[in-house]
Amino acid sequence: MAADTGRPRLSKAWYALAVCFDAAVTYILRRDRLADGDETTVYIVGHPLDGVRLRVCLFRQPRRLDWWCAKSGIDEAVVGGFYLRDPFRPLGDLWLEGRPVEGTPFPPEYRPLRPALHVTDGEIRIAPRGELPAAPDGDLLQAGPLLVRDGRVVFDRDEDREGFSAGCDQFDSDITLGRHPRAAVGVGDSTLWVLACDGRRSRVDAGLTLGELAEAMLALGCQTAMNLDGGGSTTLVHRRHLLNRPYSEQDQPAPASRPIVTALIL
């Protein structure tokens, strides 16, 4: 376990509403009670590493992931990396089948520190970009911050080693600040875990801080985990159904998924 850095921690008083196992895929729906008494809804899907065929998908025209999955016959997917609008383009490194995709890179001082998910020949690895091949085979998607490494929480907002607070000008706001809808991907000893949480609903769903998200991924048994795009872009599809309720604004009357640029297809 990581040393205490003052991060808000999940209360142990969470309870599962449903746990389903289908063809070795695990689906967990639960309410997490947070350390200060707030609660949020959390959706988790676990895929056996020996059976999952993970790939990165780029939408040349932004797509609502749940609609696209239903139309394309894709059962399992989660939002991918960050993107910039006008025109829509990926933010951070993106490689598909060993070829780079043009986009907007992270600032050079933070690019090697921010993590990426690398998929090649059935192997899935999450690590700082500087520790992965400069010209990787297979698919690579960069996001962050890194949440868990070597079986311990490594995210520390006060340290801001990856520069998400210092270099937040590429984002709508500082993504490390406060509770929001969030999504993450992590690798355990035998399972690939994807998680999404609701948020921005007063007295209903508080969302999670990145510290709380890291603790949740660690509790699932992840050896490594990283944050994906979140906020109103948070989208998790299981069996072609949208699991979470994407809210772009606080207490908007009806949730609706937002068009995104990249996704992880499982």
N, C-alpha and C positions, 0 to 999 in steps of 0.2 A: 504494500500500500504506500501511497505517496505521503510525504510529511505534510502536516497541517499547514496550509498556506492561507488560511482565512477564507477559503471558498465556501459558499453556501452548500450544504450537503443535503442529499435526499433523506427525508425521514424514513425510518424502517417501517413506518405505518402505511405502506402501500398495499393495495389489494387487487387481485386479478379478477376481472369480470368474466373472462373467457380464455381458455387455453385450448387450442385446436391443433391436432397433428394430422396432416394429410400428405401421404406419400413421402414421409420423412421431413416435410416442410412444417415448421412450427409457427403458429400465429398466436400472439398474445395481445389481448386488449386489456388495459388496466387503468386504474386511477392512482396516480402517485400523489401522496400527501407530502408536501415539501416541509422543510425544517421550520418555516415560519407559520405553518398552518394552511397556506394556500394549496390548491390542488390543480392538477392538470391531467388530461387524458393522453395516454401514451399507446402507440401502436408499434408492435415489434413483429418482424418476420425473420425466421432463421432458416437458412438453406444449407444443407450438408455440403461441405467443401468438395467431397468426392463426386458430387452430382451436379453442382451448379455450373452453368456455362455463362459466365458474366461477360458482358461487352458494353462498350460505351456507344451511345447513339447521339448523333448531332442532327438537329433540326435546322435545315437551311432557312426555313420560315418557322418562326416560333410556334409551338404547338401546346395545347393543353394536354398534359400527359395522359390523364385518364380517358379523355376522348380519343386520343391517338391509339392507346392500347386497345380500347374496345373495337375500333375500326380495323386495326392491324392484327388482331388476334394475339396480342401480347398479354400474358397472364400476370407477370411480375415485373415491377419497375419502381424506381425511386428517382426523385429529382437529382440532377448531377451537380455541375459546378456553377460558379457565378457567371453573370453576363452583363454586358453594357447595352443600353438602349440607344436607338437612333444613330446609326443602324444597329440592330441586334447583332452582337458578336460575342464569342466566348471571352471570358476574362481568366487569365492564367493559361498555363501550357495545356495543350490538347493534341493528342496523337491518336490517329485511327489507323489500324492495320500497318503500323510502322511508318506512317507518313504524318508530318506536322500539319495542323489545321491553322490557317491564318486567324488571328484574333488579337486581343490586347494583352500583352504580358503584364505580370506583376512588376512592381518597381525592382530594379536590378539588385538592390541591397537586400530585398526580402525574398526574391524568387527562389534561391536555393534552399531557404529555410522553410518555406511553406510546403505542406505535404502534398503528395500525389498518390493516386491509386494506379498501380501498374498491373495489367493483365496480359499474360503471355503464356502460351503452351499449357494452359490449365492452371498456372500459378498466379496467385493473387497476392500482391504485396502493397503495403502502405508504408511510406517512408518520406522524409524530407526530399524535395526534388533534387537537391544536390547529391544525394546518395543513390539516385537511380540513374540509369544510362542516359547520356546526353541525347542520343538518338535511339530511343527504345523500340524494340520489336513490339508487336501487338498494340494494345490500346493503353493510353495514359490520360488521366484526368486530374488536374490540380485544383484543389480547393483549400480547406483549412478553417480554423487552426487544427493542428494535431492535438488530439484529445488524450489518447492512451498510447503508451509505448512500452514494450517489454513488461506488459502486465501491470503497469502503474499509471496513474493519472499524471500527465505532464503539462496540461494546460494551466497557465497561471496568468491571469489578466494583468496583474501588477507588473510582471516581468515584461510582457508584450514582446517576447523574443522574435516573433514572426511579423511584427509590425502591423497588425490589423487595427490597432488603435492609432498608432502614429501615422500610418499610411491609409487612413480610411477615406481619403478623397475619391477613391475609385468606387465607393459604395454610397448608398443613399444616407447611411448613418454608420456609426461605430457598431459593428455587428457583435462586438464582445460585451456590450453594455446592456444589462437588464435581461428580463425574461421575454422570450418571443417563441412563436412556432419555430421548430427547428427540425433538421434531419441529419442523420449520421450513418456512416457505414463502418463496420469493424470486422476484424478477423480473429476468431478464436482458434482453439486447437483443432476443432473439427467442423466448425460452423461459420458461415458468413452471415453476419447480423446487419439488418437495416432497421432503423428506428425513426419514427416521426412523432411529434407531439403537437397538440393543439395549443392555442394561446390567443391573447388579445380579446378575451371574452370576460368582462368584469364579473367577478363572483362565480364564474363557471370554470374557465381554463386560464391559468396564469401564464402558461408557457414554461420554459426552462432557461436558466442561464447556461452558458457554455460549461461552467464548472459542474452544474447539476447534470448536464448532458454527458459529460465525461464520466461522472460517477455511475450513471445509468449504463453506459457502455461497458465499463469495468465490471459492474455487477452481473452482466450477461456472460462474462468470461472472455471478453475480448483481450487479446494480447496487443493489438494495435487498433486504433480507430481514429477517424477524422470527421470533422464537421463538413456537411454539404451545404448547398444553398438553402436558405430558410425564409422566414417571414412569410409573405404572401405566396412565395414560390414553393413552399413546402408541399410536396406531393408524394404519397406512397400508395402504390397500386398493388393489390393482392387478389389473384383470381379474377382479374379484369375489373375489379371494383375499387373505387377510391375509398381508402380507409379513413383518412384524416379529414378535418374540416378546415380548408385553407381560408384564413382571414387576413386580408391585406390591411384593414383598418380596425381600430378598436370598436367592438360591438356593432360592426356592420350588420344589416338585417339578414343577409343570406350569404353563406360561404360559397365561393366559386374558385376553382383552380385557375391559376394564372398561366398564360403561355410562357414556355421556357425554351432554352436553347439546347441544353444537353441533359441526358438522363443515363442512368445505369439500368441495363436490361438484364434480368436474371433468369 
